[in-house]
Amino acid sequence: LQEQLQEQLQEQSQADAKQMRREFAETIQLCETLTEEKDQIIAERDYLKLELGMFMEQTQHLEKEKAALSQELKEKNDLDEFELL
């Protein structure tokens, strides 16, 4: 009887150890997957920051160009008005 109990206990310990190894392997796999996803998200974030910077530069350039064209148009309108007088 004692041998049976000891054998059952050993089998249970082996089963528990096997289950723990399986769960540990799953945990490692999950961590690796999360790390890969995090790296992808960081790369996408960096790309979007770069793209945003370029759009902001382009917007500033267009605003300066708009201001210059508005000034040019105002001067032309002023000149046209002066010539009409």
PyMOL Python script that loads the backbone (N, CA, C, O; Angstrom):
from pymol import cmd

cmd.read_pdbstr("""\
ATOM      1  N   LEU A   1       0.829  -1.201   0.000  1.00  0.00           N
ATOM      2  CA  LEU A   1       0.000   0.000   0.000  1.00  0.00           C
ATOM      3  C   LEU A   1       0.872   1.263   0.000  1.00  0.00           C
ATOM      4  O   LEU A   1       0.621   2.227  -0.724  1.00  0.00           O
ATOM      5  N   GLN A   2       1.903   1.209   0.844  1.00  0.00           N
ATOM      6  CA  GLN A   2       2.790   2.366   0.917  1.00  0.00           C
ATOM      7  C   GLN A   2       3.499   2.581  -0.418  1.00  0.00           C
ATOM      8  O   GLN A   2       3.693   3.718  -0.848  1.00  0.00           O
ATOM      9  N   GLU A   3       3.887   1.476  -1.073  1.00  0.00           N
ATOM     10  CA  GLU A   3       4.536   1.581  -2.378  1.00  0.00           C
ATOM     11  C   GLU A   3       3.588   2.181  -3.403  1.00  0.00           C
ATOM     12  O   GLU A   3       3.995   2.998  -4.229  1.00  0.00           O
ATOM     13  N   GLN A   4       2.318   1.775  -3.352  1.00  0.00           N
ATOM     14  CA  GLN A   4       1.314   2.313  -4.281  1.00  0.00           C
ATOM     15  C   GLN A   4       1.143   3.814  -4.073  1.00  0.00           C
ATOM     16  O   GLN A   4       1.105   4.588  -5.029  1.00  0.00           O
ATOM     17  N   LEU A   5       1.040   4.207  -2.814  1.00  0.00           N
ATOM     18  CA  LEU A   5       0.885   5.631  -2.513  1.00  0.00           C
ATOM     19  C   LEU A   5       2.112   6.415  -2.977  1.00  0.00           C
ATOM     20  O   LEU A   5       1.996   7.508  -3.532  1.00  0.00           O
ATOM     21  N   GLN A   6       3.279   5.840  -2.739  1.00  0.00           N
ATOM     22  CA  GLN A   6       4.507   6.508  -3.143  1.00  0.00           C
ATOM     23  C   GLN A   6       4.571   6.601  -4.673  1.00  0.00           C
ATOM     24  O   GLN A   6       4.982   7.623  -5.223  1.00  0.00           O
ATOM     25  N   GLU A   7       4.164   5.532  -5.346  1.00  0.00           N
ATOM     26  CA  GLU A   7       4.151   5.519  -6.807  1.00  0.00           C
ATOM     27  C   GLU A   7       3.158   6.546  -7.349  1.00  0.00           C
ATOM     28  O   GLU A   7       3.459   7.262  -8.304  1.00  0.00           O
ATOM     29  N   GLN A   8       1.978   6.615  -6.739  1.00  0.00           N
ATOM     30  CA  GLN A   8       0.973   7.601  -7.163  1.00  0.00           C
ATOM     31  C   GLN A   8       1.485   9.025  -6.939  1.00  0.00           C
ATOM     32  O   GLN A   8       1.298   9.912  -7.771  1.00  0.00           O
ATOM     33  N   LEU A   9       2.129   9.211  -5.803  1.00  0.00           N
ATOM     34  CA  LEU A   9       2.683  10.527  -5.494  1.00  0.00           C
ATOM     35  C   LEU A   9       3.764  10.909  -6.510  1.00  0.00           C
ATOM     36  O   LEU A   9       3.825  12.053  -6.961  1.00  0.00           O
ATOM     37  N   GLN A  10       4.603   9.953  -6.861  1.00  0.00           N
ATOM     38  CA  GLN A  10       5.654  10.206  -7.845  1.00  0.00           C
ATOM     39  C   GLN A  10       5.044  10.501  -9.211  1.00  0.00           C
ATOM     40  O   GLN A  10       5.489  11.417  -9.902  1.00  0.00           O
ATOM     41  N   GLU A  11       4.025   9.731  -9.606  1.00  0.00           N
ATOM     42  CA  GLU A  11       3.352   9.970 -10.885  1.00  0.00           C
ATOM     43  C   GLU A  11       2.701  11.349 -10.910  1.00  0.00           C
ATOM     44  O   GLU A  11       2.766  12.068 -11.907  1.00  0.00           O
ATOM     45  N   GLN A  12       2.069  11.702  -9.780  1.00  0.00           N
ATOM     46  CA  GLN A  12       1.428  13.014  -9.688  1.00  0.00           C
ATOM     47  C   GLN A  12       2.472  14.121  -9.769  1.00  0.00           C
ATOM     48  O   GLN A  12       2.251  15.144 -10.418  1.00  0.00           O
ATOM     49  N   SER A  13       3.615  13.915  -9.105  1.00  0.00           N
ATOM     50  CA  SER A  13       4.689  14.909  -9.149  1.00  0.00           C
ATOM     51  C   SER A  13       5.221  15.066 -10.562  1.00  0.00           C
ATOM     52  O   SER A  13       5.482  16.181 -11.013  1.00  0.00           O
ATOM     53  N   GLN A  14       5.382  13.945 -11.265  1.00  0.00           N
ATOM     54  CA  GLN A  14       5.854  14.001 -12.644  1.00  0.00           C
ATOM     55  C   GLN A  14       4.833  14.703 -13.538  1.00  0.00           C
ATOM     56  O   GLN A  14       5.196  15.502 -14.400  1.00  0.00           O
ATOM     57  N   ALA A  15       3.556  14.397 -13.323  1.00  0.00           N
ATOM     58  CA  ALA A  15       2.501  15.042 -14.111  1.00  0.00           C
ATOM     59  C   ALA A  15       2.475  16.543 -13.823  1.00  0.00           C
ATOM     60  O   ALA A  15       2.334  17.363 -14.731  1.00  0.00           O
ATOM     61  N   ASP A  16       2.616  16.885 -12.534  1.00  0.00           N
ATOM     62  CA  ASP A  16       2.637  18.306 -12.164  1.00  0.00           C
ATOM     63  C   ASP A  16       3.840  19.014 -12.785  1.00  0.00           C
ATOM     64  O   ASP A  16       3.719  20.131 -13.290  1.00  0.00           O
ATOM     65  N   ALA A  17       4.995  18.360 -12.745  1.00  0.00           N
ATOM     66  CA  ALA A  17       6.206  18.959 -13.316  1.00  0.00           C
ATOM     67  C   ALA A  17       6.041  19.129 -14.829  1.00  0.00           C
ATOM     68  O   ALA A  17       6.432  20.150 -15.394  1.00  0.00           O
ATOM     69  N   LYS A  18       5.458  18.117 -15.474  1.00  0.00           N
ATOM     70  CA  LYS A  18       5.228  18.195 -16.920  1.00  0.00           C
ATOM     71  C   LYS A  18       4.275  19.343 -17.250  1.00  0.00           C
ATOM     72  O   LYS A  18       4.496  20.088 -18.205  1.00  0.00           O
ATOM     73  N   GLN A  19       3.212  19.477 -16.451  1.00  0.00           N
ATOM     74  CA  GLN A  19       2.241  20.561 -16.647  1.00  0.00           C
ATOM     75  C   GLN A  19       2.910  21.918 -16.438  1.00  0.00           C
ATOM     76  O   GLN A  19       2.670  22.859 -17.195  1.00  0.00           O
ATOM     77  N   MET A  20       3.747  22.013 -15.409  1.00  0.00           N
ATOM     78  CA  MET A  20       4.440  23.274 -15.141  1.00  0.00           C
ATOM     79  C   MET A  20       5.392  23.630 -16.278  1.00  0.00           C
ATOM     80  O   MET A  20       5.487  24.795 -16.666  1.00  0.00           O
ATOM     81  N   ARG A  21       6.108  22.621 -16.823  1.00  0.00           N
ATOM     82  CA  ARG A  21       7.001  22.878 -17.961  1.00  0.00           C
ATOM     83  C   ARG A  21       6.209  23.362 -19.169  1.00  0.00           C
ATOM     84  O   ARG A  21       6.626  24.284 -19.869  1.00  0.00           O
ATOM     85  N   ARG A  22       5.056  22.727 -19.406  1.00  0.00           N
ATOM     86  CA  ARG A  22       4.211  23.120 -20.540  1.00  0.00           C
ATOM     87  C   ARG A  22       3.712  24.558 -20.353  1.00  0.00           C
ATOM     88  O   ARG A  22       3.750  25.358 -21.287  1.00  0.00           O
ATOM     89  N   GLU A  23       3.248  24.875 -19.153  1.00  0.00           N
ATOM     90  CA  GLU A  23       2.762  26.232 -18.878  1.00  0.00           C
ATOM     91  C   GLU A  23       3.898  27.252 -18.963  1.00  0.00           C
ATOM     92  O   GLU A  23       3.701  28.368 -19.444  1.00  0.00           O
ATOM     93  N   PHE A  24       5.083  26.866 -18.497  1.00  0.00           N
ATOM     94  CA  PHE A  24       6.234  27.758 -18.574  1.00  0.00           C
ATOM     95  C   PHE A  24       6.601  28.023 -20.032  1.00  0.00           C
ATOM     96  O   PHE A  24       6.899  29.159 -20.400  1.00  0.00           O
ATOM     97  N   ALA A  25       6.582  26.978 -20.863  1.00  0.00           N
ATOM     98  CA  ALA A  25       6.878  27.133 -22.289  1.00  0.00           C
ATOM     99  C   ALA A  25       5.842  28.046 -22.946  1.00  0.00           C
ATOM    100  O   ALA A  25       6.192  28.886 -23.774  1.00  0.00           O
ATOM    101  N   GLU A  26       4.574  27.885 -22.582  1.00  0.00           N
ATOM    102  CA  GLU A  26       3.521  28.754 -23.119  1.00  0.00           C
ATOM    103  C   GLU A  26       3.745  30.201 -22.692  1.00  0.00           C
ATOM    104  O   GLU A  26       3.545  31.126 -23.480  1.00  0.00           O
ATOM    105  N   THR A  27       4.161  30.391 -21.445  1.00  0.00           N
ATOM    106  CA  THR A  27       4.429  31.736 -20.935  1.00  0.00           C
ATOM    107  C   THR A  27       5.583  32.383 -21.697  1.00  0.00           C
ATOM    108  O   THR A  27       5.519  33.557 -22.061  1.00  0.00           O
ATOM    109  N   ILE A  28       6.631  31.609 -21.931  1.00  0.00           N
ATOM    110  CA  ILE A  28       7.772  32.130 -22.692  1.00  0.00           C
ATOM    111  C   ILE A  28       7.334  32.500 -24.103  1.00  0.00           C
ATOM    112  O   ILE A  28       7.705  33.557 -24.614  1.00  0.00           O
ATOM    113  N   GLN A  29       6.544  31.628 -24.737  1.00  0.00           N
ATOM    114  CA  GLN A  29       6.058  31.904 -26.092  1.00  0.00           C
ATOM    115  C   GLN A  29       5.220  33.181 -26.109  1.00  0.00           C
ATOM    116  O   GLN A  29       5.356  34.006 -27.013  1.00  0.00           O
ATOM    117  N   LEU A  30       4.361  33.339 -25.115  1.00  0.00           N
ATOM    118  CA  LEU A  30       3.529  34.537 -25.022  1.00  0.00           C
ATOM    119  C   LEU A  30       4.398  35.784 -24.855  1.00  0.00           C
ATOM    120  O   LEU A  30       4.145  36.808 -25.491  1.00  0.00           O
ATOM    121  N   CYS A  31       5.409  35.699 -24.011  1.00  0.00           N
ATOM    122  CA  CYS A  31       6.314  36.839 -23.812  1.00  0.00           C
ATOM    123  C   CYS A  31       7.044  37.191 -25.104  1.00  0.00           C
ATOM    124  O   CYS A  31       7.192  38.366 -25.441  1.00  0.00           O
ATOM    125  N   GLU A  32       7.500  36.169 -25.826  1.00  0.00           N
ATOM    126  CA  GLU A  32       8.184  36.423 -27.098  1.00  0.00           C
ATOM    127  C   GLU A  32       7.243  37.088 -28.099  1.00  0.00           C
ATOM    128  O   GLU A  32       7.632  38.016 -28.807  1.00  0.00           O
ATOM    129  N   THR A  33       6.005  36.606 -28.149  1.00  0.00           N
ATOM    130  CA  THR A  33       5.015  37.194 -29.055  1.00  0.00           C
ATOM    131  C   THR A  33       4.741  38.644 -28.679  1.00  0.00           C
ATOM    132  O   THR A  33       4.690  39.516 -29.547  1.00  0.00           O
ATOM    133  N   LEU A  34       4.566  38.901 -27.391  1.00  0.00           N
ATOM    134  CA  LEU A  34       4.311  40.271 -26.933  1.00  0.00           C
ATOM    135  C   LEU A  34       5.501  41.183 -27.234  1.00  0.00           C
ATOM    136  O   LEU A  34       5.318  42.344 -27.600  1.00  0.00           O
ATOM    137  N   THR A  35       6.711  40.662 -27.080  1.00  0.00           N
ATOM    138  CA  THR A  35       7.906  41.446 -27.382  1.00  0.00           C
ATOM    139  C   THR A  35       7.957  41.799 -28.863  1.00  0.00           C
ATOM    140  O   THR A  35       8.271  42.934 -29.224  1.00  0.00           O
ATOM    141  N   GLU A  36       7.647  40.825 -29.725  1.00  0.00           N
ATOM    142  CA  GLU A  36       7.630  41.087 -31.167  1.00  0.00           C
ATOM    143  C   GLU A  36       6.573  42.134 -31.513  1.00  0.00           C
ATOM    144  O   GLU A  36       6.832  43.049 -32.294  1.00  0.00           O
ATOM    145  N   GLU A  37       5.383  41.995 -30.927  1.00  0.00           N
ATOM    146  CA  GLU A  37       4.316  42.962 -31.194  1.00  0.00           C
ATOM    147  C   GLU A  37       4.705  44.349 -30.699  1.00  0.00           C
ATOM    148  O   GLU A  37       4.438  45.350 -31.364  1.00  0.00           O
ATOM    149  N   LYS A  38       5.337  44.403 -29.529  1.00  0.00           N
ATOM    150  CA  LYS A  38       5.785  45.691 -28.984  1.00  0.00           C
ATOM    151  C   LYS A  38       6.795  46.336 -29.924  1.00  0.00           C
ATOM    152  O   LYS A  38       6.717  47.534 -30.195  1.00  0.00           O
ATOM    153  N   ASP A  39       7.747  45.542 -30.425  1.00  0.00           N
ATOM    154  CA  ASP A  39       8.752  46.066 -31.355  1.00  0.00           C
ATOM    155  C   ASP A  39       8.100  46.594 -32.631  1.00  0.00           C
ATOM    156  O   ASP A  39       8.496  47.635 -33.154  1.00  0.00           O
ATOM    157  N   GLN A  40       7.098  45.867 -33.126  1.00  0.00           N
ATOM    158  CA  GLN A  40       6.390  46.319 -34.330  1.00  0.00           C
ATOM    159  C   GLN A  40       5.660  47.632 -34.067  1.00  0.00           C
ATOM    160  O   GLN A  40       5.673  48.534 -34.905  1.00  0.00           O
ATOM    161  N   ILE A  41       5.030  47.734 -32.915  1.00  0.00           N
ATOM    162  CA  ILE A  41       4.295  48.956 -32.570  1.00  0.00           C
ATOM    163  C   ILE A  41       5.259  50.130 -32.408  1.00  0.00           C
ATOM    164  O   ILE A  41       4.961  51.245 -32.837  1.00  0.00           O
ATOM    165  N   ILE A  42       6.407  49.883 -31.793  1.00  0.00           N
ATOM    166  CA  ILE A  42       7.409  50.943 -31.630  1.00  0.00           C
ATOM    167  C   ILE A  42       7.903  51.414 -32.991  1.00  0.00           C
ATOM    168  O   ILE A  42       8.051  52.614 -33.223  1.00  0.00           O
ATOM    169  N   ALA A  43       8.159  50.463 -33.895  1.00  0.00           N
ATOM    170  CA  ALA A  43       8.615  50.830 -35.245  1.00  0.00           C
ATOM    171  C   ALA A  43       7.543  51.636 -35.971  1.00  0.00           C
ATOM    172  O   ALA A  43       7.852  52.617 -36.648  1.00  0.00           O
ATOM    173  N   GLU A  44       6.283  51.223 -35.830  1.00  0.00           N
ATOM    174  CA  GLU A  44       5.190  51.960 -36.477  1.00  0.00           C
ATOM    175  C   GLU A  44       5.055  53.355 -35.878  1.00  0.00           C
ATOM    176  O   GLU A  44       4.840  54.330 -36.598  1.00  0.00           O
ATOM    177  N   ARG A  45       5.184  53.447 -34.549  1.00  0.00           N
ATOM    178  CA  ARG A  45       5.111  54.753 -33.883  1.00  0.00           C
ATOM    179  C   ARG A  45       6.219  55.678 -34.387  1.00  0.00           C
ATOM    180  O   ARG A  45       5.976  56.849 -34.679  1.00  0.00           O
ATOM    181  N   ASP A  46       7.436  55.141 -34.484  1.00  0.00           N
ATOM    182  CA  ASP A  46       8.559  55.951 -34.955  1.00  0.00           C
ATOM    183  C   ASP A  46       8.338  56.420 -36.388  1.00  0.00           C
ATOM    184  O   ASP A  46       8.646  57.561 -36.731  1.00  0.00           O
ATOM    185  N   TYR A  47       7.800  55.528 -37.224  1.00  0.00           N
ATOM    186  CA  TYR A  47       7.508  55.898 -38.615  1.00  0.00           C
ATOM    187  C   TYR A  47       6.453  57.004 -38.656  1.00  0.00           C
ATOM    188  O   TYR A  47       6.582  57.968 -39.411  1.00  0.00           O
ATOM    189  N   LEU A  48       5.409  56.857 -37.838  1.00  0.00           N
ATOM    190  CA  LEU A  48       4.346  57.867 -37.818  1.00  0.00           C
ATOM    191  C   LEU A  48       4.859  59.205 -37.293  1.00  0.00           C
ATOM    192  O   LEU A  48       4.441  60.258 -37.775  1.00  0.00           O
ATOM    193  N   LYS A  49       5.763  59.176 -36.307  1.00  0.00           N
ATOM    194  CA  LYS A  49       6.371  60.421 -35.818  1.00  0.00           C
ATOM    195  C   LYS A  49       7.146  61.109 -36.935  1.00  0.00           C
ATOM    196  O   LYS A  49       7.056  62.323 -37.119  1.00  0.00           O
ATOM    197  N   LEU A  50       7.910  60.309 -37.678  1.00  0.00           N
ATOM    198  CA  LEU A  50       8.685  60.854 -38.791  1.00  0.00           C
ATOM    199  C   LEU A  50       7.757  61.448 -39.845  1.00  0.00           C
ATOM    200  O   LEU A  50       7.994  62.547 -40.346  1.00  0.00           O
ATOM    201  N   GLU A  51       6.710  60.717 -40.173  1.00  0.00           N
ATOM    202  CA  GLU A  51       5.749  61.184 -41.169  1.00  0.00           C
ATOM    203  C   GLU A  51       5.052  62.461 -40.684  1.00  0.00           C
ATOM    204  O   GLU A  51       4.850  63.393 -41.463  1.00  0.00           O
ATOM    205  N   LEU A  52       4.687  62.502 -39.402  1.00  0.00           N
ATOM    206  CA  LEU A  52       4.060  63.694 -38.837  1.00  0.00           C
ATOM    207  C   LEU A  52       5.002  64.890 -38.938  1.00  0.00           C
ATOM    208  O   LEU A  52       4.579  65.993 -39.286  1.00  0.00           O
ATOM    209  N   GLY A  53       6.276  64.669 -38.633  1.00  0.00           N
ATOM    210  CA  GLY A  53       7.261  65.743 -38.746  1.00  0.00           C
ATOM    211  C   GLY A  53       7.345  66.284 -40.165  1.00  0.00           C
ATOM    212  O   GLY A  53       7.432  67.493 -40.376  1.00  0.00           O
ATOM    213  N   MET A  54       7.317  65.374 -41.136  1.00  0.00           N
ATOM    214  CA  MET A  54       7.375  65.815 -42.539  1.00  0.00           C
ATOM    215  C   MET A  54       6.120  66.600 -42.907  1.00  0.00           C
ATOM    216  O   MET A  54       6.203  67.615 -43.599  1.00  0.00           O
ATOM    217  N   PHE A  55       4.956  66.133 -42.447  1.00  0.00           N
ATOM    218  CA  PHE A  55       3.712  66.854 -42.742  1.00  0.00           C
ATOM    219  C   PHE A  55       3.704  68.231 -42.087  1.00  0.00           C
ATOM    220  O   PHE A  55       3.219  69.198 -42.674  1.00  0.00           O
ATOM    221  N   MET A  56       4.237  68.319 -40.879  1.00  0.00           N
ATOM    222  CA  MET A  56       4.288  69.614 -40.199  1.00  0.00           C
ATOM    223  C   MET A  56       5.219  70.572 -40.941  1.00  0.00           C
ATOM    224  O   MET A  56       4.915  71.755 -41.093  1.00  0.00           O
ATOM    225  N   GLU A  57       6.361  70.043 -41.404  1.00  0.00           N
ATOM    226  CA  GLU A  57       7.280  70.871 -42.197  1.00  0.00           C
ATOM    227  C   GLU A  57       6.601  71.355 -43.473  1.00  0.00           C
ATOM    228  O   GLU A  57       6.697  72.526 -43.842  1.00  0.00           O
ATOM    229  N   GLN A  58       5.920  70.438 -44.133  1.00  0.00           N
ATOM    230  CA  GLN A  58       5.229  70.779 -45.379  1.00  0.00           C
ATOM    231  C   GLN A  58       4.143  71.823 -45.112  1.00  0.00           C
ATOM    232  O   GLN A  58       3.960  72.746 -45.905  1.00  0.00           O
ATOM    233  N   THR A  59       3.425  71.676 -43.999  1.00  0.00           N
ATOM    234  CA  THR A  59       2.382  72.639 -43.637  1.00  0.00           C
ATOM    235  C   THR A  59       2.987  74.020 -43.408  1.00  0.00           C
ATOM    236  O   THR A  59       2.447  75.020 -43.881  1.00  0.00           O
ATOM    237  N   GLN A  60       4.103  74.083 -42.685  1.00  0.00           N
ATOM    238  CA  GLN A  60       4.772  75.367 -42.449  1.00  0.00           C
ATOM    239  C   GLN A  60       5.220  75.995 -43.766  1.00  0.00           C
ATOM    240  O   GLN A  60       5.066  77.198 -43.978  1.00  0.00           O
ATOM    241  N   HIS A  61       5.771  75.172 -44.637  1.00  0.00           N
ATOM    242  CA  HIS A  61       6.212  75.675 -45.945  1.00  0.00           C
ATOM    243  C   HIS A  61       5.023  76.229 -46.727  1.00  0.00           C
ATOM    244  O   HIS A  61       5.112  77.300 -47.327  1.00  0.00           O
ATOM    245  N   LEU A  62       3.909  75.491 -46.716  1.00  0.00           N
ATOM    246  CA  LEU A  62       2.722  75.946 -47.449  1.00  0.00           C
ATOM    247  C   LEU A  62       2.138  77.218 -46.838  1.00  0.00           C
ATOM    248  O   LEU A  62       1.642  78.085 -47.559  1.00  0.00           O
ATOM    249  N   GLU A  63       2.196  77.332 -45.503  1.00  0.00           N
ATOM    250  CA  GLU A  63       1.703  78.550 -44.854  1.00  0.00           C
ATOM    251  C   GLU A  63       2.561  79.754 -45.247  1.00  0.00           C
ATOM    252  O   GLU A  63       2.033  80.840 -45.487  1.00  0.00           O
ATOM    253  N   LYS A  64       3.883  79.566 -45.314  1.00  0.00           N
ATOM    254  CA  LYS A  64       4.770  80.658 -45.743  1.00  0.00           C
ATOM    255  C   LYS A  64       4.491  81.027 -47.195  1.00  0.00           C
ATOM    256  O   LYS A  64       4.447  82.203 -47.557  1.00  0.00           O
ATOM    257  N   GLU A  65       4.303  79.998 -48.019  1.00  0.00           N
ATOM    258  CA  GLU A  65       4.009  80.239 -49.433  1.00  0.00           C
ATOM    259  C   GLU A  65       2.677  80.970 -49.584  1.00  0.00           C
ATOM    260  O   GLU A  65       2.547  81.870 -50.414  1.00  0.00           O
ATOM    261  N   LYS A  66       1.695  80.582 -48.783  1.00  0.00           N
ATOM    262  CA  LYS A  66       0.381  81.237 -48.820  1.00  0.00           C
ATOM    263  C   LYS A  66       0.511  82.704 -48.414  1.00  0.00           C
ATOM    264  O   LYS A  66      -0.068  83.585 -49.049  1.00  0.00           O
ATOM    265  N   ALA A  67       1.279  82.959 -47.345  1.00  0.00           N
ATOM    266  CA  ALA A  67       1.470  84.339 -46.888  1.00  0.00           C
ATOM    267  C   ALA A  67       2.149  85.176 -47.971  1.00  0.00           C
ATOM    268  O   ALA A  67       1.769  86.323 -48.207  1.00  0.00           O
ATOM    269  N   ALA A  68       3.154  84.597 -48.627  1.00  0.00           N
ATOM    270  CA  ALA A  68       3.854  85.330 -49.691  1.00  0.00           C
ATOM    271  C   ALA A  68       2.912  85.609 -50.854  1.00  0.00           C
ATOM    272  O   ALA A  68       2.911  86.712 -51.400  1.00  0.00           O
ATOM    273  N   LEU A  69       2.109  84.618 -51.238  1.00  0.00           N
ATOM    274  CA  LEU A  69       1.166  84.812 -52.345  1.00  0.00           C
ATOM    275  C   LEU A  69       0.075  85.817 -51.975  1.00  0.00           C
ATOM    276  O   LEU A  69      -0.353  86.613 -52.811  1.00  0.00           O
ATOM    277  N   SER A  70      -0.370  85.776 -50.717  1.00  0.00           N
ATOM    278  CA  SER A  70      -1.375  86.744 -50.267  1.00  0.00           C
ATOM    279  C   SER A  70      -0.816  88.157 -50.318  1.00  0.00           C
ATOM    280  O   SER A  70      -1.501  89.091 -50.735  1.00  0.00           O
ATOM    281  N   GLN A  71       0.431  88.306 -49.892  1.00  0.00           N
ATOM    282  CA  GLN A  71       1.080  89.619 -49.935  1.00  0.00           C
ATOM    283  C   GLN A  71       1.221  90.086 -51.379  1.00  0.00           C
ATOM    284  O   GLN A  71       0.968  91.248 -51.699  1.00  0.00           O
ATOM    285  N   GLU A  72       1.626  89.165 -52.240  1.00  0.00           N
ATOM    286  CA  GLU A  72       1.781  89.496 -53.659  1.00  0.00           C
ATOM    287  C   GLU A  72       0.439  89.917 -54.264  1.00  0.00           C
ATOM    288  O   GLU A  72       0.374  90.877 -55.032  1.00  0.00           O
ATOM    289  N   LEU A  73      -0.630  89.194 -53.914  1.00  0.00           N
ATOM    290  CA  LEU A  73      -1.965  89.522 -54.420  1.00  0.00           C
ATOM    291  C   LEU A  73      -2.419  90.883 -53.901  1.00  0.00           C
ATOM    292  O   LEU A  73      -2.999  91.674 -54.646  1.00  0.00           O
ATOM    293  N   LYS A  74      -2.155  91.154 -52.622  1.00  0.00           N
ATOM    294  CA  LYS A  74      -2.529  92.445 -52.040  1.00  0.00           C
ATOM    295  C   LYS A  74      -1.800  93.579 -52.764  1.00  0.00           C
ATOM    296  O   LYS A  74      -2.397  94.602 -53.101  1.00  0.00           O
ATOM    297  N   GLU A  75      -0.510  93.381 -52.996  1.00  0.00           N
ATOM    298  CA  GLU A  75       0.265  94.413 -53.694  1.00  0.00           C
ATOM    299  C   GLU A  75      -0.255  94.619 -55.115  1.00  0.00           C
ATOM    300  O   GLU A  75      -0.329  95.751 -55.594  1.00  0.00           O
ATOM    301  N   LYS A  76      -0.614  93.525 -55.788  1.00  0.00           N
ATOM    302  CA  LYS A  76      -1.154  93.637 -57.146  1.00  0.00           C
ATOM    303  C   LYS A  76      -2.489  94.377 -57.118  1.00  0.00           C
ATOM    304  O   LYS A  76      -2.732  95.247 -57.955  1.00  0.00           O
ATOM    305  N   ASN A  77      -3.358  94.037 -56.159  1.00  0.00           N
ATOM    306  CA  ASN A  77      -4.651  94.720 -56.039  1.00  0.00           C
ATOM    307  C   ASN A  77      -4.461  96.200 -55.729  1.00  0.00           C
ATOM    308  O   ASN A  77      -5.163  97.050 -56.278  1.00  0.00           O
ATOM    309  N   ASP A  78      -3.506  96.507 -54.842  1.00  0.00           N
ATOM    310  CA  ASP A  78      -3.212  97.908 -54.523  1.00  0.00           C
ATOM    311  C   ASP A  78      -2.725  98.654 -55.763  1.00  0.00           C
ATOM    312  O   ASP A  78      -3.124  99.792 -56.008  1.00  0.00           O
ATOM    313  N   LEU A  79      -1.861  98.007 -56.542  1.00  0.00           N
ATOM    314  CA  LEU A  79      -1.340  98.622 -57.761  1.00  0.00           C
ATOM    315  C   LEU A  79      -2.461  98.827 -58.779  1.00  0.00           C
ATOM    316  O   LEU A  79      -2.544  99.881 -59.409  1.00  0.00           O
ATOM    317  N   ASP A  80      -3.328  97.813 -58.941  1.00  0.00           N
ATOM    318  CA  ASP A  80      -4.463  97.934 -59.865  1.00  0.00           C
ATOM    319  C   ASP A  80      -5.378  99.080 -59.438  1.00  0.00           C
ATOM    320  O   ASP A  80      -5.853  99.854 -60.270  1.00  0.00           O
ATOM    321  N   GLU A  81      -5.616  99.176 -58.139  1.00  0.00           N
ATOM    322  CA  GLU A  81      -6.479 100.241 -57.616  1.00  0.00           C
ATOM    323  C   GLU A  81      -5.837 101.607 -57.856  1.00  0.00           C
ATOM    324  O   GLU A  81      -6.521 102.562 -58.224  1.00  0.00           O
ATOM    325  N   PHE A  82      -4.524 101.696 -57.648  1.00  0.00           N
ATOM    326  CA  PHE A  82      -3.808 102.945 -57.874  1.00  0.00           C
ATOM    327  C   PHE A  82      -3.876 103.357 -59.351  1.00  0.00           C
ATOM    328  O   PHE A  82      -4.067 104.529 -59.675  1.00  0.00           O
ATOM    329  N   GLU A  83      -3.714 102.356 -60.245  1.00  0.00           N
ATOM    330  CA  GLU A  83      -3.758 102.657 -61.678  1.00  0.00           C
ATOM    331  C   GLU A  83      -5.142 103.126 -62.110  1.00  0.00           C
ATOM    332  O   GLU A  83      -5.266 103.924 -63.039  1.00  0.00           O
ATOM    333  N   LEU A  84      -6.183 102.634 -61.441  1.00  0.00           N
ATOM    334  CA  LEU A  84      -7.547 103.056 -61.774  1.00  0.00           C
ATOM    335  C   LEU A  84      -7.794 104.514 -61.386  1.00  0.00           C
ATOM    336  O   LEU A  84      -8.633 105.190 -61.983  1.00  0.00           O
ATOM    337  N   LEU A  85      -7.066 104.984 -60.395  1.00  0.00           N
ATOM    338  CA  LEU A  85      -7.231 106.374 -59.955  1.00  0.00           C
ATOM    339  C   LEU A  85      -6.526 107.252 -60.909  1.00  0.00           C
ATOM    340  O   LEU A  85      -6.526 108.472 -60.741  1.00  0.00           O
TER     341      LEU A  85
END
""", "prot")
cmd.dss("prot")
cmd.show_as("cartoon", "prot")
cmd.util.cbc("prot")
cmd.orient("prot")
